[in-house]
């Protein structure tokens, strides 16, 4: 069975145009945040590299007249480097499906349905990895994929302050490279939320996105008086229910673990992609023992942060008393 040129050409144009990325990352508020607010960070090279600010510059000095100024060698800028991760998904079309959809229009409709299925699957896996993958393959309750060290690690790793390697930096030795985490929080209250929001906001560099579970989102809604239930217009326009907390948009995700609430800053959360291999359609292949062809889509990238201290987490949170 030889796959018609129209199918291969259509998929090639579709993925090259960026429409697949738009469709995948417009499916949930969290994925929309990663693409629209934090924005895709396209890079090349051996790793995804992000400069980070380290310790305070100790060379600041007050002096008078002819006082001697003393220089010092300070490593005030470090670099977080994240290994590229690889993901792939197939768009399968059997010989029977192609025979039953022989006209150009029918083939394109079949291809749309198959591609939509691939996009939905990719969206679910990316979001679940963002919450649950720790880079070590730990089973944290994943349901859309099998945990392994090959997965794209995100919040689970970044908020683990006992981790000795996040982006190549030892957070146990360099305490400035740690997230702000509170455990066993108890009942959700507005002061609890405000404290963590303030803890990860520095001057004008503030938390602008908060995500939690549906139960805690609804609990927060209950805490607000009617006149306090403001929403973010751009998030609502994108189709997602949301509330505001101080300067941050609050949403909920099916993949956020029970009892958890995250505080994120779009300046410091990255979806880094290897430009030449991001949503790359690699053509159709036909196994020698199958009456089917498989369109291979490749995704090289990684979740990254350049400021763990700008990430906050509450765990052990329960509904308002």
LOSE-661678 format. One record per residue (C-alpha): x, y, z; residue number from 1; residue in three letters. Coordinates in pm, whole numbers, plus 50000, padded with zeros to 5 digits. Layout:
! residues N
@X: X | Y: Y | Z: Z | pos: NUM | code: ALA
...
This chain:
! residues 321
@X: 50000 | Y: 50000 | Z: 50000 | pos: 1 | code: UNK
@X: 50153 | Y: 50334 | Z: 49898 | pos: 2 | code: UNK
@X: 50026 | Y: 50631 | Z: 50095 | pos: 3 | code: UNK
@X: 49884 | Y: 50897 | Z: 49864 | pos: 4 | code: UNK
@X: 50100 | Y: 51207 | Z: 49825 | pos: 5 | code: UNK
@X: 49809 | Y: 51427 | Z: 49931 | pos: 6 | code: UNK
@X: 49812 | Y: 51272 | Z: 50279 | pos: 7 | code: UNK
@X: 50184 | Y: 51309 | Z: 50334 | pos: 8 | code: UNK
@X: 50186 | Y: 51661 | Z: 50194 | pos: 9 | code: UNK
@X: 49888 | Y: 51764 | Z: 50406 | pos: 10 | code: UNK
@X: 50048 | Y: 51639 | Z: 50727 | pos: 11 | code: UNK
@X: 50382 | Y: 51796 | Z: 50642 | pos: 12 | code: UNK
@X: 50222 | Y: 52136 | Z: 50589 | pos: 13 | code: UNK
@X: 50007 | Y: 52100 | Z: 50897 | pos: 14 | code: UNK
@X: 50294 | Y: 52033 | Z: 51136 | pos: 15 | code: UNK
@X: 50531 | Y: 52278 | Z: 50970 | pos: 16 | code: UNK
@X: 50274 | Y: 52558 | Z: 51003 | pos: 17 | code: UNK
@X: 50258 | Y: 52522 | Z: 51382 | pos: 18 | code: UNK
@X: 49888 | Y: 52438 | Z: 51381 | pos: 19 | code: UNK
@X: 49949 | Y: 52112 | Z: 51565 | pos: 20 | code: UNK
@X: 50131 | Y: 52294 | Z: 51845 | pos: 21 | code: UNK
@X: 49851 | Y: 52551 | Z: 51863 | pos: 22 | code: UNK
@X: 49585 | Y: 52279 | Z: 51884 | pos: 23 | code: UNK
@X: 49768 | Y: 52068 | Z: 52142 | pos: 24 | code: UNK
@X: 49857 | Y: 52355 | Z: 52373 | pos: 25 | code: UNK
@X: 49518 | Y: 52522 | Z: 52349 | pos: 26 | code: UNK
@X: 49336 | Y: 52225 | Z: 52500 | pos: 27 | code: UNK
@X: 49376 | Y: 52311 | Z: 52869 | pos: 28 | code: UNK
@X: 49452 | Y: 52620 | Z: 53075 | pos: 29 | code: UNK
@X: 49786 | Y: 52475 | Z: 53191 | pos: 30 | code: UNK
@X: 49907 | Y: 52394 | Z: 52840 | pos: 31 | code: UNK
@X: 49782 | Y: 52732 | Z: 52722 | pos: 32 | code: UNK
@X: 49991 | Y: 52891 | Z: 52998 | pos: 33 | code: UNK
@X: 50302 | Y: 52704 | Z: 52882 | pos: 34 | code: UNK
@X: 50265 | Y: 52822 | Z: 52524 | pos: 35 | code: UNK
@X: 50085 | Y: 53157 | Z: 52538 | pos: 36 | code: UNK
@X: 50203 | Y: 53309 | Z: 52864 | pos: 37 | code: UNK
@X: 50537 | Y: 53138 | Z: 52929 | pos: 38 | code: UNK
@X: 50586 | Y: 53098 | Z: 52551 | pos: 39 | code: UNK
@X: 50773 | Y: 52833 | Z: 52358 | pos: 40 | code: UNK
@X: 51149 | Y: 52867 | Z: 52391 | pos: 41 | code: UNK
@X: 51306 | Y: 52732 | Z: 52071 | pos: 42 | code: UNK
@X: 51674 | Y: 52646 | Z: 52102 | pos: 43 | code: UNK
@X: 51947 | Y: 52441 | Z: 51941 | pos: 44 | code: UNK
@X: 52256 | Y: 52275 | Z: 52084 | pos: 45 | code: UNK
@X: 52335 | Y: 51987 | Z: 52315 | pos: 46 | code: UNK
@X: 52108 | Y: 52102 | Z: 52600 | pos: 47 | code: UNK
@X: 51837 | Y: 52353 | Z: 52681 | pos: 48 | code: UNK
@X: 52037 | Y: 52631 | Z: 52848 | pos: 49 | code: UNK
@X: 51896 | Y: 52900 | Z: 53076 | pos: 50 | code: UNK
@X: 52105 | Y: 53160 | Z: 53263 | pos: 51 | code: UNK
@X: 51999 | Y: 53195 | Z: 53627 | pos: 52 | code: UNK
@X: 52076 | Y: 53453 | Z: 53887 | pos: 53 | code: UNK
@X: 52269 | Y: 53311 | Z: 54179 | pos: 54 | code: UNK
@X: 52397 | Y: 53460 | Z: 54501 | pos: 55 | code: UNK
@X: 52403 | Y: 53832 | Z: 54577 | pos: 56 | code: UNK
@X: 52691 | Y: 54030 | Z: 54425 | pos: 57 | code: UNK
@X: 52925 | Y: 54097 | Z: 54719 | pos: 58 | code: UNK
@X: 53133 | Y: 54359 | Z: 54533 | pos: 59 | code: UNK
@X: 52899 | Y: 54645 | Z: 54626 | pos: 60 | code: UNK
@X: 53095 | Y: 54878 | Z: 54853 | pos: 61 | code: UNK
@X: 53052 | Y: 55210 | Z: 55022 | pos: 62 | code: UNK
@X: 53367 | Y: 55425 | Z: 55020 | pos: 63 | code: UNK
@X: 53501 | Y: 55773 | Z: 55085 | pos: 64 | code: UNK
@X: 53753 | Y: 55974 | Z: 54886 | pos: 65 | code: UNK
@X: 54068 | Y: 55775 | Z: 54813 | pos: 66 | code: UNK
@X: 53961 | Y: 55452 | Z: 54982 | pos: 67 | code: UNK
@X: 54083 | Y: 55141 | Z: 54807 | pos: 68 | code: UNK
@X: 53809 | Y: 54953 | Z: 54627 | pos: 69 | code: UNK
@X: 53840 | Y: 54578 | Z: 54656 | pos: 70 | code: UNK
@X: 53724 | Y: 54356 | Z: 54370 | pos: 71 | code: UNK
@X: 53607 | Y: 54003 | Z: 54429 | pos: 72 | code: UNK
@X: 53547 | Y: 53704 | Z: 54208 | pos: 73 | code: UNK
@X: 53178 | Y: 53628 | Z: 54238 | pos: 74 | code: UNK
@X: 52986 | Y: 53368 | Z: 54045 | pos: 75 | code: UNK
@X: 52661 | Y: 53564 | Z: 54039 | pos: 76 | code: UNK
@X: 52525 | Y: 53406 | Z: 53724 | pos: 77 | code: UNK
@X: 52497 | Y: 53032 | Z: 53689 | pos: 78 | code: UNK
@X: 52349 | Y: 52827 | Z: 53407 | pos: 79 | code: UNK
@X: 52075 | Y: 52570 | Z: 53432 | pos: 80 | code: UNK
@X: 52107 | Y: 52304 | Z: 53164 | pos: 81 | code: UNK
@X: 51836 | Y: 52051 | Z: 53088 | pos: 82 | code: UNK
@X: 51881 | Y: 51741 | Z: 52875 | pos: 83 | code: UNK
@X: 51660 | Y: 51718 | Z: 52572 | pos: 84 | code: UNK
@X: 51380 | Y: 51465 | Z: 52598 | pos: 85 | code: UNK
@X: 51230 | Y: 51279 | Z: 52304 | pos: 86 | code: UNK
@X: 50867 | Y: 51189 | Z: 52242 | pos: 87 | code: UNK
@X: 50696 | Y: 51035 | Z: 51944 | pos: 88 | code: UNK
@X: 50345 | Y: 50950 | Z: 51837 | pos: 89 | code: UNK
@X: 50210 | Y: 50778 | Z: 51529 | pos: 90 | code: UNK
@X: 49915 | Y: 50860 | Z: 51305 | pos: 91 | code: UNK
@X: 49816 | Y: 50509 | Z: 51186 | pos: 92 | code: UNK
@X: 49608 | Y: 50437 | Z: 50877 | pos: 93 | code: UNK
@X: 49526 | Y: 50079 | Z: 50783 | pos: 94 | code: UNK
@X: 49490 | Y: 49948 | Z: 50430 | pos: 95 | code: UNK
@X: 49120 | Y: 49892 | Z: 50486 | pos: 96 | code: UNK
@X: 49069 | Y: 50248 | Z: 50612 | pos: 97 | code: UNK
@X: 49246 | Y: 50388 | Z: 50310 | pos: 98 | code: UNK
@X: 49042 | Y: 50168 | Z: 50073 | pos: 99 | code: UNK
@X: 48715 | Y: 50275 | Z: 50236 | pos: 100 | code: UNK
@X: 48814 | Y: 50643 | Z: 50214 | pos: 101 | code: UNK
@X: 48951 | Y: 50654 | Z: 49863 | pos: 102 | code: UNK
@X: 48832 | Y: 51000 | Z: 49759 | pos: 103 | code: UNK
@X: 49047 | Y: 51303 | Z: 49840 | pos: 104 | code: UNK
@X: 48784 | Y: 51459 | Z: 50066 | pos: 105 | code: UNK
@X: 48721 | Y: 51133 | Z: 50252 | pos: 106 | code: UNK
@X: 49095 | Y: 51078 | Z: 50301 | pos: 107 | code: UNK
@X: 49144 | Y: 51428 | Z: 50440 | pos: 108 | code: UNK
@X: 48850 | Y: 51383 | Z: 50681 | pos: 109 | code: UNK
@X: 48998 | Y: 51054 | Z: 50799 | pos: 110 | code: UNK
@X: 49336 | Y: 51221 | Z: 50843 | pos: 111 | code: UNK
@X: 49180 | Y: 51503 | Z: 51047 | pos: 112 | code: UNK
@X: 49017 | Y: 51253 | Z: 51283 | pos: 113 | code: UNK
@X: 49342 | Y: 51059 | Z: 51323 | pos: 114 | code: UNK
@X: 49543 | Y: 51374 | Z: 51380 | pos: 115 | code: UNK
@X: 49296 | Y: 51507 | Z: 51635 | pos: 116 | code: UNK
@X: 49327 | Y: 51182 | Z: 51828 | pos: 117 | code: UNK
@X: 49708 | Y: 51216 | Z: 51827 | pos: 118 | code: UNK
@X: 49684 | Y: 51578 | Z: 51945 | pos: 119 | code: UNK
@X: 49446 | Y: 51492 | Z: 52227 | pos: 120 | code: UNK
@X: 49673 | Y: 51213 | Z: 52345 | pos: 121 | code: UNK
@X: 49984 | Y: 51433 | Z: 52330 | pos: 122 | code: UNK
@X: 49809 | Y: 51709 | Z: 52527 | pos: 123 | code: UNK
@X: 49708 | Y: 51470 | Z: 52805 | pos: 124 | code: UNK
@X: 50056 | Y: 51319 | Z: 52832 | pos: 125 | code: UNK
@X: 50237 | Y: 51656 | Z: 52829 | pos: 126 | code: UNK
@X: 50014 | Y: 51794 | Z: 53103 | pos: 127 | code: UNK
@X: 50044 | Y: 51483 | Z: 53320 | pos: 128 | code: UNK
@X: 50423 | Y: 51487 | Z: 53283 | pos: 129 | code: UNK
@X: 50431 | Y: 51855 | Z: 53378 | pos: 130 | code: UNK
@X: 50270 | Y: 51769 | Z: 53712 | pos: 131 | code: UNK
@X: 50394 | Y: 51419 | Z: 53793 | pos: 132 | code: UNK
@X: 50724 | Y: 51341 | Z: 53618 | pos: 133 | code: UNK
@X: 51026 | Y: 51361 | Z: 53846 | pos: 134 | code: UNK
@X: 51298 | Y: 51263 | Z: 53599 | pos: 135 | code: UNK
@X: 51366 | Y: 50937 | Z: 53780 | pos: 136 | code: UNK
@X: 51079 | Y: 50732 | Z: 53645 | pos: 137 | code: UNK
@X: 50895 | Y: 50716 | Z: 53978 | pos: 138 | code: UNK
@X: 50535 | Y: 50600 | Z: 53958 | pos: 139 | code: UNK
@X: 50353 | Y: 50905 | Z: 54094 | pos: 140 | code: UNK
@X: 50016 | Y: 50782 | Z: 53974 | pos: 141 | code: UNK
@X: 50055 | Y: 50845 | Z: 53602 | pos: 142 | code: UNK
@X: 49762 | Y: 50723 | Z: 53395 | pos: 143 | code: UNK
@X: 49836 | Y: 50839 | Z: 53039 | pos: 144 | code: UNK
@X: 50189 | Y: 50697 | Z: 53000 | pos: 145 | code: UNK
@X: 50439 | Y: 50460 | Z: 53163 | pos: 146 | code: UNK
@X: 50682 | Y: 50642 | Z: 53398 | pos: 147 | code: UNK
@X: 51052 | Y: 50625 | Z: 53307 | pos: 148 | code: UNK
@X: 51365 | Y: 50836 | Z: 53333 | pos: 149 | code: UNK
@X: 51295 | Y: 50938 | Z: 52971 | pos: 150 | code: UNK
@X: 50992 | Y: 51149 | Z: 53065 | pos: 151 | code: UNK
@X: 50987 | Y: 51530 | Z: 53069 | pos: 152 | code: UNK
@X: 51023 | Y: 51630 | Z: 53435 | pos: 153 | code: UNK
@X: 50837 | Y: 51935 | Z: 53565 | pos: 154 | code: UNK
@X: 50677 | Y: 52052 | Z: 53889 | pos: 155 | code: UNK
@X: 50733 | Y: 51729 | Z: 54083 | pos: 156 | code: UNK
@X: 51110 | Y: 51768 | Z: 54034 | pos: 157 | code: UNK
@X: 51131 | Y: 52146 | Z: 54067 | pos: 158 | code: UNK
@X: 50951 | Y: 52152 | Z: 54402 | pos: 159 | code: UNK
@X: 51154 | Y: 51864 | Z: 54548 | pos: 160 | code: UNK
@X: 51405 | Y: 52062 | Z: 54754 | pos: 161 | code: UNK
@X: 51598 | Y: 51747 | Z: 54849 | pos: 162 | code: UNK
@X: 51691 | Y: 51694 | Z: 54483 | pos: 163 | code: UNK
@X: 52063 | Y: 51729 | Z: 54419 | pos: 164 | code: UNK
@X: 52027 | Y: 51794 | Z: 54045 | pos: 165 | code: UNK
@X: 51776 | Y: 52026 | Z: 53885 | pos: 166 | code: UNK
@X: 51914 | Y: 52175 | Z: 53565 | pos: 167 | code: UNK
@X: 52260 | Y: 52060 | Z: 53671 | pos: 168 | code: UNK
@X: 52252 | Y: 52267 | Z: 53992 | pos: 169 | code: UNK
@X: 52253 | Y: 52112 | Z: 54339 | pos: 170 | code: UNK
@X: 51963 | Y: 52270 | Z: 54526 | pos: 171 | code: UNK
@X: 52067 | Y: 52112 | Z: 54856 | pos: 172 | code: UNK
@X: 52401 | Y: 52294 | Z: 54844 | pos: 173 | code: UNK
@X: 52279 | Y: 52615 | Z: 54682 | pos: 174 | code: UNK
@X: 51970 | Y: 52699 | Z: 54884 | pos: 175 | code: UNK
@X: 51886 | Y: 52992 | Z: 54656 | pos: 176 | code: UNK
@X: 51806 | Y: 52721 | Z: 54399 | pos: 177 | code: UNK
@X: 51502 | Y: 52591 | Z: 54587 | pos: 178 | code: UNK
@X: 51129 | Y: 52628 | Z: 54549 | pos: 179 | code: UNK
@X: 50908 | Y: 52774 | Z: 54822 | pos: 180 | code: UNK
@X: 50721 | Y: 52473 | Z: 54958 | pos: 181 | code: UNK
@X: 50478 | Y: 52432 | Z: 55248 | pos: 182 | code: UNK
@X: 50353 | Y: 52088 | Z: 55350 | pos: 183 | code: UNK
@X: 50064 | Y: 51967 | Z: 55567 | pos: 184 | code: UNK
@X: 49893 | Y: 52301 | Z: 55514 | pos: 185 | code: UNK
@X: 49544 | Y: 52204 | Z: 55629 | pos: 186 | code: UNK
@X: 49231 | Y: 52405 | Z: 55552 | pos: 187 | code: UNK
@X: 49247 | Y: 52641 | Z: 55256 | pos: 188 | code: UNK
@X: 49233 | Y: 53006 | Z: 55362 | pos: 189 | code: UNK
@X: 49297 | Y: 53335 | Z: 55189 | pos: 190 | code: UNK
@X: 49591 | Y: 53420 | Z: 55423 | pos: 191 | code: UNK
@X: 49758 | Y: 53088 | Z: 55335 | pos: 192 | code: UNK
@X: 49731 | Y: 53166 | Z: 54964 | pos: 193 | code: UNK
@X: 49848 | Y: 53524 | Z: 55007 | pos: 194 | code: UNK
@X: 50153 | Y: 53419 | Z: 55209 | pos: 195 | code: UNK
@X: 50275 | Y: 53177 | Z: 54945 | pos: 196 | code: UNK
@X: 50199 | Y: 53420 | Z: 54663 | pos: 197 | code: UNK
@X: 50405 | Y: 53688 | Z: 54840 | pos: 198 | code: UNK
@X: 50685 | Y: 53439 | Z: 54910 | pos: 199 | code: UNK
@X: 50746 | Y: 53375 | Z: 54539 | pos: 200 | code: UNK
@X: 50691 | Y: 53732 | Z: 54418 | pos: 201 | code: UNK
@X: 50985 | Y: 53974 | Z: 54409 | pos: 202 | code: UNK
@X: 50915 | Y: 54339 | Z: 54332 | pos: 203 | code: UNK
@X: 50756 | Y: 54350 | Z: 53988 | pos: 204 | code: UNK
@X: 50855 | Y: 53989 | Z: 53915 | pos: 205 | code: UNK
@X: 50537 | Y: 53833 | Z: 54049 | pos: 206 | code: UNK
@X: 50350 | Y: 53506 | Z: 54037 | pos: 207 | code: UNK
@X: 50096 | Y: 53532 | Z: 53755 | pos: 208 | code: UNK
@X: 49953 | Y: 53179 | Z: 53733 | pos: 209 | code: UNK
@X: 49818 | Y: 52943 | Z: 53998 | pos: 210 | code: UNK
@X: 49689 | Y: 52592 | Z: 53939 | pos: 211 | code: UNK
@X: 49524 | Y: 52345 | Z: 54171 | pos: 212 | code: UNK
@X: 49263 | Y: 52069 | Z: 54179 | pos: 213 | code: UNK
@X: 48899 | Y: 52113 | Z: 54091 | pos: 214 | code: UNK
@X: 48799 | Y: 52060 | Z: 54455 | pos: 215 | code: UNK
@X: 49035 | Y: 52329 | Z: 54586 | pos: 216 | code: UNK
@X: 48947 | Y: 52565 | Z: 54301 | pos: 217 | code: UNK
@X: 48582 | Y: 52538 | Z: 54402 | pos: 218 | code: UNK
@X: 48683 | Y: 52583 | Z: 54766 | pos: 219 | code: UNK
@X: 48862 | Y: 52905 | Z: 54675 | pos: 220 | code: UNK
@X: 48554 | Y: 53020 | Z: 54488 | pos: 221 | code: UNK
@X: 48350 | Y: 52967 | Z: 54804 | pos: 222 | code: UNK
@X: 48591 | Y: 53181 | Z: 55005 | pos: 223 | code: UNK
@X: 48537 | Y: 53478 | Z: 54778 | pos: 224 | code: UNK
@X: 48249 | Y: 53716 | Z: 54810 | pos: 225 | code: UNK
@X: 48053 | Y: 53770 | Z: 54491 | pos: 226 | code: UNK
@X: 48218 | Y: 54106 | Z: 54427 | pos: 227 | code: UNK
@X: 48565 | Y: 53946 | Z: 54460 | pos: 228 | code: UNK
@X: 48514 | Y: 53682 | Z: 54191 | pos: 229 | code: UNK
@X: 48713 | Y: 53850 | Z: 53918 | pos: 230 | code: UNK
@X: 48845 | Y: 53666 | Z: 53614 | pos: 231 | code: UNK
@X: 49126 | Y: 53719 | Z: 53367 | pos: 232 | code: UNK
@X: 48979 | Y: 53826 | Z: 53033 | pos: 233 | code: UNK
@X: 49250 | Y: 53672 | Z: 52813 | pos: 234 | code: UNK
@X: 49226 | Y: 53334 | Z: 52988 | pos: 235 | code: UNK
@X: 48847 | Y: 53343 | Z: 52966 | pos: 236 | code: UNK
@X: 48868 | Y: 53440 | Z: 52598 | pos: 237 | code: UNK
@X: 49084 | Y: 53130 | Z: 52542 | pos: 238 | code: UNK
@X: 48790 | Y: 52928 | Z: 52675 | pos: 239 | code: UNK
@X: 48901 | Y: 52846 | Z: 53030 | pos: 240 | code: UNK
@X: 48720 | Y: 52910 | Z: 53356 | pos: 241 | code: UNK
@X: 48941 | Y: 53104 | Z: 53594 | pos: 242 | code: UNK
@X: 48950 | Y: 53327 | Z: 53897 | pos: 243 | code: UNK
@X: 49202 | Y: 53586 | Z: 54008 | pos: 244 | code: UNK
@X: 49412 | Y: 53580 | Z: 54323 | pos: 245 | code: UNK
@X: 49613 | Y: 53899 | Z: 54374 | pos: 246 | code: UNK
@X: 49810 | Y: 53921 | Z: 54047 | pos: 247 | code: UNK
@X: 49770 | Y: 53558 | Z: 53947 | pos: 248 | code: UNK
@X: 49520 | Y: 53369 | Z: 53734 | pos: 249 | code: UNK
@X: 49379 | Y: 53066 | Z: 53918 | pos: 250 | code: UNK
@X: 49275 | Y: 52756 | Z: 53722 | pos: 251 | code: UNK
@X: 49237 | Y: 52385 | Z: 53793 | pos: 252 | code: UNK
@X: 49373 | Y: 52075 | Z: 53622 | pos: 253 | code: UNK
@X: 49262 | Y: 51712 | Z: 53621 | pos: 254 | code: UNK
@X: 49626 | Y: 51612 | Z: 53661 | pos: 255 | code: UNK
@X: 49713 | Y: 51826 | Z: 53963 | pos: 256 | code: UNK
@X: 49763 | Y: 51585 | Z: 54257 | pos: 257 | code: UNK
@X: 49506 | Y: 51593 | Z: 54534 | pos: 258 | code: UNK
@X: 49564 | Y: 51859 | Z: 54799 | pos: 259 | code: UNK
@X: 49820 | Y: 52057 | Z: 54598 | pos: 260 | code: UNK
@X: 49829 | Y: 52420 | Z: 54483 | pos: 261 | code: UNK
@X: 50108 | Y: 52562 | Z: 54263 | pos: 262 | code: UNK
@X: 50225 | Y: 52920 | Z: 54216 | pos: 263 | code: UNK
@X: 50405 | Y: 52989 | Z: 53888 | pos: 264 | code: UNK
@X: 50567 | Y: 53282 | Z: 53712 | pos: 265 | code: UNK
@X: 50554 | Y: 53290 | Z: 53332 | pos: 266 | code: UNK
@X: 50894 | Y: 53464 | Z: 53325 | pos: 267 | code: UNK
@X: 51058 | Y: 53158 | Z: 53478 | pos: 268 | code: UNK
@X: 50869 | Y: 52853 | Z: 53348 | pos: 269 | code: UNK
@X: 50984 | Y: 52735 | Z: 53008 | pos: 270 | code: UNK
@X: 50871 | Y: 52489 | Z: 52745 | pos: 271 | code: UNK
@X: 51203 | Y: 52457 | Z: 52567 | pos: 272 | code: UNK
@X: 51195 | Y: 52284 | Z: 52229 | pos: 273 | code: UNK
@X: 51471 | Y: 52170 | Z: 51996 | pos: 274 | code: UNK
@X: 51376 | Y: 52376 | Z: 51696 | pos: 275 | code: UNK
@X: 51463 | Y: 52126 | Z: 51423 | pos: 276 | code: UNK
@X: 51276 | Y: 51839 | Z: 51590 | pos: 277 | code: UNK
@X: 50968 | Y: 52000 | Z: 51742 | pos: 278 | code: UNK
@X: 50640 | Y: 51859 | Z: 51606 | pos: 279 | code: UNK
@X: 50837 | Y: 51721 | Z: 51316 | pos: 280 | code: UNK
@X: 50642 | Y: 51500 | Z: 51074 | pos: 281 | code: UNK
@X: 50884 | Y: 51230 | Z: 50970 | pos: 282 | code: UNK
@X: 50679 | Y: 51078 | Z: 50691 | pos: 283 | code: UNK
@X: 50492 | Y: 50748 | Z: 50665 | pos: 284 | code: UNK
@X: 50646 | Y: 50406 | Z: 50716 | pos: 285 | code: UNK
@X: 50496 | Y: 50066 | Z: 50641 | pos: 286 | code: UNK
@X: 50613 | Y: 49764 | Z: 50842 | pos: 287 | code: UNK
@X: 50685 | Y: 49463 | Z: 50625 | pos: 288 | code: UNK
@X: 50428 | Y: 49254 | Z: 50815 | pos: 289 | code: UNK
@X: 50140 | Y: 49505 | Z: 50836 | pos: 290 | code: UNK
@X: 49873 | Y: 49623 | Z: 50595 | pos: 291 | code: UNK
@X: 49901 | Y: 49972 | Z: 50741 | pos: 292 | code: UNK
@X: 50113 | Y: 50282 | Z: 50732 | pos: 293 | code: UNK
@X: 50220 | Y: 50496 | Z: 51024 | pos: 294 | code: UNK
@X: 50288 | Y: 50869 | Z: 51011 | pos: 295 | code: UNK
@X: 50563 | Y: 50941 | Z: 51265 | pos: 296 | code: UNK
@X: 50561 | Y: 51270 | Z: 51460 | pos: 297 | code: UNK
@X: 50866 | Y: 51361 | Z: 51669 | pos: 298 | code: UNK
@X: 50889 | Y: 51606 | Z: 51960 | pos: 299 | code: UNK
@X: 51224 | Y: 51698 | Z: 52116 | pos: 300 | code: UNK
@X: 51206 | Y: 51932 | Z: 52412 | pos: 301 | code: UNK
@X: 51198 | Y: 51969 | Z: 52789 | pos: 302 | code: UNK
@X: 51027 | Y: 52160 | Z: 53068 | pos: 303 | code: UNK
@X: 51268 | Y: 52404 | Z: 53231 | pos: 304 | code: UNK
@X: 51291 | Y: 52678 | Z: 53490 | pos: 305 | code: UNK
@X: 51554 | Y: 52944 | Z: 53543 | pos: 306 | code: UNK
@X: 51432 | Y: 53040 | Z: 53891 | pos: 307 | code: UNK
@X: 51308 | Y: 52771 | Z: 54129 | pos: 308 | code: UNK
@X: 51257 | Y: 53028 | Z: 54404 | pos: 309 | code: UNK
@X: 50983 | Y: 53181 | Z: 54185 | pos: 310 | code: UNK
@X: 50786 | Y: 52855 | Z: 54208 | pos: 311 | code: UNK
@X: 50563 | Y: 52787 | Z: 54508 | pos: 312 | code: UNK
@X: 50378 | Y: 52479 | Z: 54625 | pos: 313 | code: UNK
@X: 50124 | Y: 52405 | Z: 54894 | pos: 314 | code: UNK
@X: 50053 | Y: 52042 | Z: 54976 | pos: 315 | code: UNK
@X: 49824 | Y: 51873 | Z: 55221 | pos: 316 | code: UNK
@X: 49561 | Y: 52137 | Z: 55153 | pos: 317 | code: UNK
@X: 49202 | Y: 52055 | Z: 55239 | pos: 318 | code: UNK
@X: 48874 | Y: 52224 | Z: 55154 | pos: 319 | code: UNK
@X: 48789 | Y: 52536 | Z: 55355 | pos: 320 | code: UNK
@X: 48659 | Y: 52464 | Z: 55701 | pos: 321 | code: UNK
